[in-house]
Amino acid sequence: MKTIDELLAEGVKGKRVFVRADLNVPLDGGTITDDGRIRAVQPTIAKLAEAGARVIVASHLGRPKGTGVEPAFSLAPAATRLGELLGADVAFATDTVGASAKETVAALTDGQVAVLENLRFNAGETSKDDAERAAFADRLAELADVYVGDGFGAVHRGHASVFDLPARLPHAAGYLIATEVGVLKKLTAEVERPYVVVLGGAKVSDKLAVIDQLLGKADRILIGGGMAYTFLYAKGYEVGISLLQKDQVEVVKEYMQRAEDTGVELVLPVDVLVSSEFPDLKTKAPAAFEIVDADKIPADKEGLDIGPRTRELYASKIADAKTVFWNGPVGVFEHPDYAGGTKAVARGLLDSSAFTVVGGGDSAAAVRILGFDENAFGHISTGGGASLEYLEGKTLPGLAALEG
């Protein structure tokens, strides 16, 4: 995989460099609530601009229908924030390959940066039809001389700008992708032990494939979040109205048995915070909850966070680790009454001497929203899904394209 430093050594002054970034940031209306992904790609963009490249930044945001502009998914706020981080004006094209994109790119001078509108406003970006996707990639290629892949959060997608476009232009990996791949190798091929994995999030089905792989690699796997209740149910516990995927119970039972047979310590909650109603995440009004043992969840209540004894248990299981990978909050951290478990996990990572990796998505957002210094962690990934698929041993289309 060619590096951006090799590309810069060859010279990019005056060249149109297409940077496939991941600016898929959370928005509250037009306000960005977490700019972590923009800050993550900023070093690559800044370095190219300093070297005199005419930088064209492209990304997706959300899941628009692919039938044209949908204002709620516009990248305009991300373009504004990127300009603030760069300390320079950033041009914005109101389409992806149309008149505005062509005019905006043509107007760039050496060292200037432009952002194209959401790639997914064009159906060709995500199309399963190879010809439609290729046609869109051809039009994107007309805008640029060189391609730099730095949108790690999208490398597990076989989309036009991620997979097809690199084949049409000289290409290299940006700083973010190089860093992410280096970190993931420390979680797979170069692991220091004890290796502890903390998995949370809502659905156990989203994590089964990675659990399957980790049962042969991790020393301990700590389970929290909504997915924990399928594990508890598989143990024979009643879980009330908690999140439960009954269709996954037999698979979970099999994994629990495999963990026992292979000596992997699978750690589940011993107590939980439960309530008869889901909290109001807008007003953050105080919630009515109680703490119960994990095997005593009332029939009319749902689990919304791990309890205080579980927090202490998980911290003790992290304490002596040399490597920790955490993906997924262990409670409804967006509400202050149910943020304690996720805070405890984050604090456990910081208190350990381990190499700590926070695996993107909601976990990364939780770290920032709950007020932790993200620089205190070993690495905060920008791609939760991409990280998981890498750990599952899958070939990621975006990485394969950059290696080609």
C-alpha positions in Angstrom: 0.0 0.0 0.0 1.5 3.3 -1.1 1.8 5.9 1.6 0.9 9.5 1.4 4.6 10.4 2.3 5.7 8.5 -0.8 3.1 10.4 -2.8 4.3 13.7 -1.4 7.9 12.8 -2.2 6.9 12.4 -5.8 5.3 15.9 -5.8 1.7 16.9 -5.8 2.0 20.7 -6.5 -0.7 21.7 -9.0 -2.2 18.2 -9.0 -5.9 17.7 -8.3 -5.9 15.2 -5.4 -9.2 13.5 -4.6 -9.3 12.6 -0.9 -12.0 10.1 0.1 -12.6 11.1 3.7 -15.2 10.1 6.2 -17.1 13.2 7.2 -20.1 11.2 8.4 -20.6 13.3 11.5 -23.6 13.4 13.8 -25.8 16.4 13.2 -28.5 18.1 15.4 -30.2 20.1 12.6 -27.3 21.9 11.0 -25.0 21.7 14.1 -22.3 19.1 14.3 -22.4 17.4 17.7 -19.1 15.5 17.4 -16.4 16.6 14.9 -14.0 13.7 15.7 -14.0 12.3 12.1 -13.3 15.7 10.6 -10.4 16.2 12.9 -9.1 12.7 12.2 -8.7 13.4 8.4 -7.5 17.0 8.8 -3.8 16.2 8.9 -3.9 14.5 5.5 -5.8 17.3 3.9 -3.5 19.9 5.5 -0.4 18.2 4.4 -1.6 17.9 0.8 -2.6 21.6 0.8 0.7 22.7 2.2 2.4 20.7 -0.6 0.5 22.7 -3.2 -2.1 20.2 -4.1 -5.6 21.2 -5.2 -7.5 19.1 -2.7 -11.0 17.7 -3.5 -12.6 16.2 -0.4 -15.5 13.8 -0.8 -17.5 11.8 1.7 -20.9 10.4 2.5 -23.1 11.4 5.4 -26.0 9.3 6.6 -28.2 7.2 4.4 -30.0 9.4 1.8 -32.1 7.7 -0.8 -29.7 8.4 -3.7 -32.3 10.3 -5.7 -30.8 13.8 -5.3 -30.1 16.4 -2.7 -31.6 15.9 0.7 -30.8 19.0 2.9 -30.8 17.0 6.1 -27.8 15.0 4.8 -25.8 17.9 3.3 -22.1 18.1 3.9 -22.2 21.9 4.1 -21.8 21.9 7.9 -18.8 19.6 7.6 -17.2 21.8 5.0 -17.5 24.8 7.2 -16.0 22.9 10.2 -13.1 21.7 8.0 -12.4 25.2 7.0 -12.3 26.3 10.7 -9.8 23.5 11.5 -7.6 24.3 8.5 -7.8 28.0 9.2 -8.6 28.6 5.5 -11.6 29.0 3.3 -12.9 25.8 1.9 -15.0 25.8 -1.2 -18.2 23.8 -1.4 -19.8 22.2 -4.4 -23.5 21.7 -4.2 -23.4 18.5 -6.2 -21.0 15.6 -6.7 -20.1 15.3 -10.4 -22.3 18.0 -11.9 -21.8 21.6 -13.0 -21.1 22.9 -9.5 -18.5 20.2 -8.8 -16.7 20.9 -12.1 -16.7 24.6 -11.6 -15.6 24.4 -8.0 -12.7 22.1 -8.9 -11.7 24.2 -11.9 -11.5 27.3 -9.8 -9.1 25.8 -7.3 -5.6 27.1 -7.1 -2.5 25.4 -5.6 -3.0 24.7 -1.9 -6.8 25.3 -1.9 -9.4 22.8 -0.7 -12.9 22.0 -1.8 -15.6 19.7 -0.5 -18.1 18.0 -2.8 -21.7 17.4 -1.7 -22.7 14.1 -0.2 -21.6 11.3 -2.5 -24.7 9.2 -1.6 -26.9 11.8 -3.2 -25.9 10.0 -6.4 -27.3 6.4 -6.7 -24.1 5.3 -8.4 -22.1 5.6 -5.2 -23.8 2.7 -3.4 -25.3 0.8 -6.4 -25.0 -3.0 -6.4 -24.9 -2.8 -10.2 -21.3 -2.8 -11.3 -21.9 -0.8 -14.4 -23.8 2.0 -12.6 -21.2 2.2 -9.9 -18.4 2.2 -12.5 -20.0 5.0 -14.5 -20.2 7.1 -11.4 -16.5 6.3 -10.6 -15.6 7.4 -14.1 -17.2 10.8 -13.6 -15.5 11.3 -10.3 -12.2 10.3 -11.9 -12.6 13.2 -14.4 -12.3 15.6 -11.5 -8.9 14.5 -10.3 -5.3 13.4 -11.1 -4.6 11.4 -7.9 -6.6 9.5 -5.3 -5.9 9.4 -1.6 -8.0 7.0 0.5 -8.4 8.3 4.1 -12.0 7.4 5.0 -11.4 4.5 7.3 -15.0 4.4 8.4 -16.1 3.5 4.8 -13.4 1.0 3.8 -15.6 -2.0 4.5 -18.0 -0.7 1.8 -17.6 -1.7 -1.9 -18.8 1.7 -3.0 -17.8 3.7 -6.1 -15.6 6.3 -4.3 -14.0 3.6 -2.0 -13.5 0.6 -4.3 -13.9 1.6 -8.0 -12.3 5.0 -8.1 -8.8 4.0 -6.8 -8.5 1.7 -9.8 -8.9 4.7 -12.2 -6.2 6.9 -10.6 -2.7 6.7 -9.1 -3.5 6.1 -5.4 -2.1 6.1 -1.9 -3.3 5.7 1.7 -3.7 8.8 3.9 -2.3 9.1 7.4 -5.6 8.1 9.1 -5.9 4.8 7.3 -2.2 4.0 7.8 -2.7 4.6 11.6 -5.9 2.6 11.8 -4.4 -0.4 10.0 -1.3 -0.3 12.2 -3.5 -0.3 15.3 -5.6 -3.2 14.1 -2.5 -5.3 13.5 -1.8 -4.9 17.2 -5.2 -6.4 17.9 -4.7 -9.3 15.6 -1.1 -10.3 14.6 0.9 -8.5 17.3 -1.2 -8.9 20.5 0.3 -8.3 24.0 -1.5 -10.3 26.6 -3.7 -10.4 28.6 -6.0 -9.3 25.8 -9.4 -8.0 27.0 -12.3 -7.1 24.7 -15.3 -5.1 25.9 -18.3 -5.4 23.6 -21.5 -3.4 24.0 -24.2 -1.9 21.8 -27.8 -2.8 21.2 -27.9 -6.0 19.0 -26.0 -9.2 19.7 -26.4 -10.0 16.0 -24.1 -7.1 15.1 -21.3 -8.6 17.1 -21.6 -12.4 16.6 -19.0 -12.6 13.8 -16.4 -10.7 15.8 -17.1 -12.8 18.9 -16.6 -15.9 16.8 -13.1 -14.7 15.8 -12.2 -13.4 19.3 -13.0 -16.7 21.0 -9.8 -17.9 19.5 -7.8 -14.7 20.2 -9.0 -12.8 23.3 -8.3 -13.9 26.9 -11.4 -12.2 28.3 -14.6 -10.9 26.6 -16.8 -8.5 28.7 -20.4 -8.1 27.5 -22.6 -5.1 28.1 -25.3 -3.0 26.5 -28.5 -4.2 25.0 -26.8 -7.3 23.6 -26.0 -8.6 27.1 -29.7 -9.5 27.7 -29.6 -12.1 25.0 -26.6 -13.7 26.8 -28.4 -13.5 30.1 -31.5 -15.1 28.6 -29.4 -17.8 27.1 -28.2 -18.6 30.7 -31.8 -19.1 31.7 -32.5 -15.7 33.3 -35.7 -13.7 32.7 -34.9 -10.3 31.2 -38.2 -8.6 31.4 -38.8 -6.2 28.5 -35.1 -5.7 27.9 -33.7 -5.9 24.4 -33.7 -9.5 23.3 -32.9 -11.3 20.1 -34.5 -14.7 20.6 -33.4 -15.9 17.2 -29.8 -15.6 18.3 -30.1 -17.5 21.6 -28.9 -20.8 20.3 -25.9 -19.3 18.7 -25.1 -17.4 21.9 -25.4 -20.7 23.9 -22.9 -22.3 21.5 -20.4 -19.4 21.9 -20.7 -19.5 25.7 -19.9 -23.2 25.6 -17.0 -22.6 23.2 -15.6 -19.9 25.6 -15.8 -22.4 28.5 -14.1 -25.1 26.4 -11.3 -22.9 25.1 -10.6 -21.1 28.4 -11.8 -17.7 27.3 -13.3 -15.8 30.2 -16.8 -14.6 29.1 -17.9 -12.0 31.6 -21.6 -10.9 31.9 -23.3 -8.3 34.1 -24.1 -9.4 37.6 -26.4 -6.4 38.3 -28.3 -3.9 36.1 -30.2 -0.7 36.3 -33.8 -1.3 35.2 -36.9 0.8 34.6 -40.4 0.4 33.2 -39.8 3.2 30.7 -37.1 4.3 28.3 -35.5 7.7 29.4 -36.2 10.9 27.6 -32.9 11.6 25.8 -34.0 15.1 24.7 -34.9 16.7 28.1 -32.6 14.4 30.1 -35.4 14.4 32.8 -34.5 12.3 35.9 -35.3 8.7 35.3 -37.0 6.3 37.8 -34.9 3.2 38.0 -33.8 0.5 40.4 -30.8 -1.7 40.7 -31.4 -5.5 40.6 -29.3 -8.6 40.3 -29.0 -9.7 36.7 -31.0 -12.8 37.3 -33.9 -10.9 39.0 -35.0 -8.5 36.3 -38.8 -7.8 36.8 -41.1 -8.9 34.0 -42.3 -5.3 33.4 -38.9 -3.6 33.4 -35.9 -3.4 31.0 -32.2 -3.2 31.6 -30.6 0.2 30.7 -27.2 0.1 32.2 -24.8 -2.2 34.0 -25.0 -1.9 37.8 -22.4 -0.8 40.3 -21.1 -4.3 41.2 -20.7 -5.0 37.4 -18.8 -1.8 37.0 -16.3 -2.8 39.7 -16.1 -6.3 38.2 -15.4 -5.0 34.7 -12.8 -2.6 36.0 -11.0 -5.5 37.8 -11.0 -7.6 34.6 -9.4 -4.7 32.6 -6.9 -3.7 35.3 -4.1 -6.2 34.4 -4.6 -6.1 30.6 -1.9 -5.4 28.2 -4.3 -4.8 25.3 -7.9 -3.7 25.4 -10.4 -3.3 22.6 -13.7 -1.6 23.4 -16.6 -1.4 21.0 -20.0 -0.3 22.0 -21.4 1.5 25.1 -22.7 -0.7 27.9 -25.7 1.4 28.7 -27.9 4.3 27.5 -25.0 6.7 28.0 -26.9 9.6 26.4 -28.9 9.9 29.6 -27.0 10.9 32.7 -28.7 8.3 34.9 -27.6 5.5 32.6 -24.1 6.8 31.7 -22.3 5.3 34.8 -21.5 2.0 33.2 -20.0 3.4 30.1 -18.0 5.9 32.2 -16.7 3.1 34.3 -15.5 1.2 31.3 -13.7 4.3 29.9 -12.2 4.9 33.3 -11.1 1.3 33.5 -9.2 1.7 30.2 -7.5 4.9 31.4 -6.5 3.4 34.7 -4.9 0.4 33.1 -1.4 0.4 31.6 -2.7 -1.4 28.5 -2.6 -0.4 24.9 -6.3 0.8 24.6 -8.3 1.0 21.5 -11.8 2.5 21.4 -13.6 1.1 18.4 -15.4 3.9 16.7 -19.0 4.9 16.4 -21.0 5.3 19.6 -18.0 4.3 21.8 -15.9 7.2 20.4 -18.8 9.6 20.7 -19.3 8.4 24.3 -15.7 9.1 25.2 -16.0 12.7 24.0 -19.6 13.4 25.2 -18.8 12.1 28.7 -15.8 14.4 29.0 -12.8 12.1 28.7 -9.6 13.3 27.1 -9.5 11.3 23.9 -5.7 11.7 23.7 -5.4 9.7 26.9 -6.5 6.5 25.1 -4.1 4.5 22.9 -6.3 5.0 19.8 -9.8 6.0 19.1 -10.9 4.5 15.8 -13.1 6.4 13.3 -14.7 3.3 12.0 -16.6 1.0 14.2 -18.0 -1.2 11.4 -14.7 -1.3 9.6 -12.8 -2.2 12.7 -15.1 -5.0 13.5 -14.9 -6.5 10.0 -11.1 -6.3 10.1 -11.1 -8.2 13.4 -13.6 -10.7 11.8 -10.9 -11.4 9.2 -12.8 -10.1 6.3 -11.3 -8.5 3.3 -12.1 -4.8 3.3 -12.8 -3.5 -0.2 -11.3 0.0 0.4 -8.1 -1.4 1.7 -7.9 -4.0 -1.1 -8.3 -1.2 -3.6 -5.4 0.8 -2.1 -3.2 -2.2 -2.2 -3.9 -2.9 -5.9 
